Amino acid sequence: MKSLQKILTEITQLTANIETNYPELYDYLEENPMTLPVKEEPHMEKKVMEDYLESLKLLLKHHLETHTGKKK
């Protein structure tokens, strides 16, 4: 099981990859730290971040599958 710190690091790296290599996709993230839910229960925060990471991965995967000829 991943630690919250590892999940946050993966989110940061994936977001940077999208921003650098897929700027057209980055616009769809509408990422704003103020909108990310923060719960007092640490397990809930971890679950929220895991879900967010998975959604980023799926967004990029869908983009790559539907836009042939793009970088992977």
N, C-alpha and C positions, 0 to 999 in steps of 0.2 A: 504494500500500500504506500502511495506517495505521500510525502509530507506536504503541508500547505506551502512551505517555502519553495519546494521543487515545482509545485503546480504554478505558483506565481512566476517563477523563473521561466517556465515553459510558455506561459501566456505572454510574457514580455518578449521572448525570443520570436514566437510565432507572429505577434503583432508587428514587431520590427520587420520581419520577413515580408509580411503582407504590405506594410507601408513602403518598403524599399522596392520590392519586385512586382507588386500588384496594386499600384496606387488607385486604379479604377475600382478595386474591391475595398480598399481601405475606407473610402467614402461611405460605404454601407455599414461600417462598424458602429458609427454613432457612439463611439466610446467616450464616456465621461465618468471619471471616478466617482462623482457625486451620485450617479445613478446606480452604481453597483451596490447591491444590498450588503449591509454589514450586520451580522447578528451577534448577540452576546454569546450564544452557544457556539463554541469553536468547531464542533463537528458540522454544524449547519453551514458555517462560512466555508469550510473546506468543500462540502458538497456543492455549494453554489459555485465556487471557483472551478471545481472539476467539471460541472455542467457547462460553465462558460468556456473552458478550454475545449471541451468536446464540440461545442457549437462553432468555435473558431476553426477547428480542424475540418468539420463538415462543410463549412462555408467555403474554405479553400479547396477542398476536394471537389465540391460541386462546381466551383468556378473552373478548375482545371479540366474537369470532364466535359464541360459545356463550351469551353473556349479552346478548341484544338489549336495546336501550334504554340501554346504558351509555355513558359518555363515551368518546370516542376520543382 
